[in-house]
Amino acid sequence: MPAFWHWFVAAGTIVFTIWCIWLVGWSAKQGPANVADDDLVGHKWDGDLEEWNNPAPKWWLYLYFITIAWAVGYMIAFPSFGNYEGMLGWSQEGQYEAEMQAATETYEPIYEKFAAMDFMALTQNDEAQALGRSLFASYCTTCHGSDARGAPGYPNLTDDDWQWGSAEAEIFQTIYNGRMAAMPVLTPALGGDQGIDNMVRYVRSLSGGDANAGAMSAKPMFVALCSACHGVDGKGNKIFGAPNLTDDIWLYGGSAESVRETLVKGRNGVMPAHGELFGDNRTKILAAYVYSLSQN
């Protein structure tokens, strides 16, 4: 924290605390002797029920003094004044690290036991699957959904269609190091609306759509522009994360509008890396759980 803000926070805290002490002390002196017999607040109910302007009870004021004393002690013991670290040396980073260390000591032996198992055995082990399900629920459902069926731009993990491959090493790599897929903008290369429309028809025809003359006229352009990633036959390439275009499973949607948007605007899919968060053992357990989702 810069020096200015350090002193700004520190001075503001001290001044406000002193003001609170003065305010409560001043209020304590406003006893009954200082209140006139006819000192009313002006509220009246049922014709003759009125509210007197009496001071707060002493015990109530004493609670404020106790609260202020506690606050002062807290500010001395813990970080409160800008860069001041407190007499106890507590920090939220240290607290987090201590809790993570305790969790590691408690749970890591369990993860190690299951991670030592064969991958396919993990997919059949109920306890390992329960751990994997818990990890998935905590870290993966935001994108892939609680049922793992995904959403536009986020793969369905239950359909046995794998953009980056379904082998143990491939799933592990996807979770541990993340993935990044890019579909470039093809508008300039396709030469305007007619070329785009023809390519949309051709791409959709690969998975069973109508293959009219306009669609087939785009095949040479597909071979020239798209086959490097998707293959001449459109079956994709897991090395690049290029989807199979022939199976009628669409990551961003298979409608003409969605395919056209993919060609015109391109796509950038990112699977964030979780290796630093999970480590090897939990990554393997989660990978086995993710694989099992497509086998049920």
TORTOR-261235 format. One record per residue (C-alpha): x, y negated, z negated. Coordinates in Angstrom, 3 decimals, decimal comma, padded with zeros to 6 digits. Example, Ala and Ser with C-alpha at 12.3 -4.5 7.8 and 13.67 -1.06 7.14 Angstrom:
<zados>
          u          v          w
    012,300    004,500   -007,800
    013,670    001,060   -007,140
</zados>
This chain:
<zados>
          u          v          w
    000,000    000,000    000,000
    001,457   -003,435    000,930
    002,514   -005,663   -001,985
   -000,276   -008,190   -001,350
   -003,032   -005,598   -001,657
   -001,322   -004,038   -004,665
   -001,467   -007,316   -006,562
   -004,937   -008,136   -005,193
   -006,370   -004,880   -006,540
   -004,448   -005,090   -009,823
   -005,398   -008,734   -010,512
   -009,031   -008,149   -009,558
   -009,281   -005,142   -011,863
   -007,712   -006,947   -014,834
   -009,787   -010,122   -014,384
   -013,026   -008,184   -014,056
   -012,241   -006,108   -017,160
   -011,509   -009,255   -019,217
   -014,726   -010,838   -017,959
   -016,718   -007,757   -019,038
   -015,180   -007,928   -022,519
   -016,026   -011,630   -022,802
   -019,579   -011,123   -021,539
   -020,339   -008,348   -024,006
   -018,734   -010,315   -026,878
   -020,729   -013,416   -025,999
   -023,938   -011,372   -025,838
   -023,219   -009,894   -029,261
   -023,199   -013,395   -030,789
   -026,658   -014,207   -029,496
   -028,353   -012,910   -032,640
   -031,902   -013,545   -033,940
   -030,772   -016,782   -035,623
   -030,229   -018,283   -032,188
   -033,694   -017,377   -030,932
   -036,617   -019,704   -031,645
   -039,860   -018,284   -032,991
   -041,662   -019,231   -029,832
   -038,880   -018,140   -027,458
   -040,865   -015,938   -025,094
   -039,995   -014,785   -021,604
   -043,393   -015,759   -020,240
   -044,728   -012,284   -019,524
   -048,221   -011,555   -020,857
   -050,456   -008,481   -020,642
   -054,026   -007,905   -021,749
   -054,387   -011,519   -022,707
   -052,281   -011,534   -025,891
   -049,457   -009,042   -025,441
   -046,258   -011,055   -024,895
   -042,539   -010,244   -024,584
   -040,060   -011,890   -026,956
   -036,600   -012,955   -025,838
   -034,796   -010,848   -028,464
   -031,115   -009,866   -028,191
   -030,030   -006,291   -027,440
   -029,551   -003,964   -030,449
   -026,038   -003,806   -031,900
   -025,655   -000,097   -031,168
   -026,402   -000,810   -027,524
   -023,638   -003,415   -027,384
   -021,246   -001,077   -029,174
   -021,757    001,458   -026,395
   -020,544   -001,183   -023,946
   -017,442   -001,802   -026,037
   -016,745    001,936   -026,129
   -017,228    002,134   -022,360
   -014,799   -000,725   -021,757
   -012,227    000,819   -024,124
   -012,546    004,127   -022,284
   -012,115    002,347   -018,936
   -008,967    000,580   -020,121
   -007,495    003,860   -021,358
   -008,416    005,543   -018,085
   -006,757    002,797   -016,052
   -003,568    003,181   -018,068
   -003,509    006,971   -017,764
   -004,520    007,278   -014,094
   -003,814    005,329   -010,861
   -005,918    002,173   -011,027
   -003,841   -000,913   -010,277
   -002,827   -000,804   -006,638
    000,453    001,121   -006,454
    000,490    001,897   -010,173
    000,685    005,715   -010,520
   -000,596    006,044   -014,079
    001,155    007,382   -017,179
   -000,010    010,953   -016,525
    001,400    010,980   -012,977
   -001,855    012,360   -011,544
   -002,634    012,070   -007,822
   -005,319    013,497   -005,592
   -002,625    014,992   -003,359
   -001,066    016,762   -006,314
   -004,464    017,993   -007,493
   -005,245    019,337   -004,020
   -001,884    021,085   -003,734
   -002,278    022,650   -007,166
   -005,726    023,968   -006,305
   -004,522    025,300   -002,954
   -001,592    027,003   -004,656
   -003,911    028,627   -007,174
   -006,233    029,772   -004,381
   -003,289    031,187   -002,434
   -002,061    033,158   -005,420
   -005,558    034,532   -005,984
   -006,681    035,367   -002,453
   -003,563    035,836   -000,337
   -002,936    039,391   -001,613
   -006,436    040,280   -000,427
   -005,790    038,804    003,018
   -002,429    040,580    003,193
   -004,054    043,928    002,462
   -006,525    043,607    005,315
   -004,083    041,966    007,742
   -001,846    045,033    007,412
   -004,610    047,161    008,930
   -004,951    048,017    012,611
   -006,912    045,381    014,543
   -009,668    047,729    015,705
   -009,978    049,149    012,183
   -010,544    045,598    010,925
   -013,491    045,210    013,290
   -015,150    048,185    011,576
   -014,260    047,398    007,962
   -017,180    045,862    006,073
   -015,045    043,962    003,538
   -012,784    042,519    006,228
   -015,827    041,550    008,278
   -017,313    039,792    005,266
   -014,107    037,756    004,892
   -014,085    036,960    008,595
   -017,747    035,940    008,455
   -016,988    033,580    005,579
   -014,100    031,973    007,476
   -016,245    031,645    010,592
   -019,076    030,028    008,638
   -016,694    027,519    007,068
   -014,654    026,504    010,098
   -016,290    027,596    013,368
   -020,047    027,076    013,186
   -019,864    023,335    013,867
   -018,958    024,073    017,497
   -020,001    027,683    018,098
   -023,165    027,652    015,994
   -024,145    029,720    012,976
   -025,152    032,543    015,339
   -021,926    032,174    017,374
   -023,907    031,623    020,576
   -022,221    028,328    021,290
   -023,555    025,275    023,091
   -022,751    023,433    026,342
   -018,955    023,180    026,370
   -018,547    025,654    023,482
   -018,345    029,337    024,452
   -020,870    031,929    023,389
   -018,835    034,438    021,355
   -021,442    037,209    021,477
   -021,622    037,965    025,209
   -018,277    039,707    025,908
   -017,340    037,004    028,439
   -013,885    035,758    027,438
   -012,451    032,587    028,908
   -008,958    033,258    027,524
   -009,060    037,035    027,086
   -010,327    039,493    024,476
   -007,120    041,324    023,520
   -005,931    040,941    019,935
   -002,965    038,767    020,934
   -005,160    036,558    023,136
   -007,793    035,908    020,470
   -005,065    035,366    017,862
   -003,393    032,830    020,161
   -006,682    031,018    020,731
   -007,319    030,602    017,003
   -003,743    030,050    015,851
   -002,374    027,674    018,496
   -005,601    026,447    020,068
   -006,417    026,138    023,753
   -006,766    023,287    026,217
   -008,554    023,702    029,533
   -008,929    021,032    032,206
   -011,163    020,913    035,251
   -009,903    018,087    037,498
   -012,129    015,579    039,256
   -012,669    016,767    042,844
   -014,735    013,907    044,256
   -011,980    012,420    046,484
   -010,945    015,824    047,842
   -014,508    016,887    048,668
   -015,140    013,826    050,797
   -018,367    012,309    049,539
   -021,841    013,412    048,551
   -022,341    015,940    051,332
   -019,126    017,752    050,550
   -019,981    017,764    046,838
   -023,488    019,094    047,506
   -022,126    021,880    049,691
   -019,567    022,845    047,029
   -022,268    022,881    044,352
   -024,328    025,266    046,489
   -021,333    027,487    047,181
   -020,244    027,708    043,542
   -023,788    028,582    042,464
   -024,044    031,154    045,269
   -021,119    033,074    043,752
   -023,328    034,103    040,838
   -026,395    034,928    042,887
   -027,667    031,583    044,125
   -028,853    031,017    047,684
   -025,945    030,979    050,128
   -027,205    028,820    052,999
   -025,141    027,442    055,842
   -024,192    024,335    053,874
   -022,960    026,416    050,985
   -020,839    028,693    053,154
   -019,285    025,707    054,911
   -017,654    024,841    051,568
   -015,895    028,204    051,234
   -012,655    027,091    052,976
   -012,548    024,043    050,699
   -013,087    026,306    047,668
   -010,174    028,499    048,739
   -007,976    025,442    049,250
   -008,898    023,539    046,079
   -010,254    026,023    043,545
   -008,718    029,432    044,171
   -005,454    028,581    042,391
   -007,365    028,673    039,104
   -010,593    030,542    039,780
   -009,221    032,991    042,351
   -010,300    033,422    045,968
   -013,195    035,590    044,798
   -014,171    033,126    042,021
   -013,617    035,650    039,233
   -011,452    033,255    037,220
   -008,073    033,540    035,565
   -007,680    034,006    031,812
   -004,117    032,704    031,927
   -005,452    029,227    032,770
   -008,756    029,599    030,933
   -010,504    029,283    034,305
   -014,020    030,757    033,957
   -015,413    033,569    036,073
   -017,881    031,903    038,452
   -019,539    035,125    039,570
   -021,165    036,379    036,347
   -023,876    033,731    035,907
   -022,464    032,743    032,509
   -021,866    029,005    032,435
   -019,834    027,116    029,873
   -021,293    023,711    030,765
   -024,522    024,836    032,403
   -025,351    026,454    035,732
   -027,910    024,027    037,087
   -027,091    022,071    040,229
   -026,877    018,900    038,143
   -024,423    020,424    035,661
   -022,185    021,911    038,355
   -022,203    018,611    040,228
   -021,189    016,744    037,056
   -018,323    019,198    036,573
   -017,041    018,503    040,083
   -017,551    014,736    039,956
   -016,363    013,986    036,408
   -014,199    016,981    035,576
   -014,129    018,744    032,218
   -011,688    018,868    029,319
   -012,251    021,680    026,852
   -010,254    021,825    023,633
   -010,111    024,555    021,025
   -008,214    023,045    018,050
   -005,313    024,948    016,510
   -005,997    026,510    013,109
   -002,690    028,279    012,498
   -001,372    025,767    009,990
   -004,642    025,980    008,073
   -005,161    029,762    008,197
   -001,732    031,336    008,458
   -001,164    034,722    010,093
   -003,257    036,882    007,791
   -006,508    034,955    007,874
   -006,118    034,330    011,596
   -005,960    038,069    012,253
   -009,007    038,739    010,064
   -010,988    035,988    011,794
   -009,866    037,235    015,215
   -011,179    040,713    014,368
   -014,499    039,238    013,273
   -014,824    037,141    016,433
   -014,087    040,201    018,562
   -016,711    042,227    016,717
   -019,378    039,653    017,561
   -019,261    040,670    021,207
   -019,403    044,395    020,448
   -022,737    044,462    018,601
</zados>
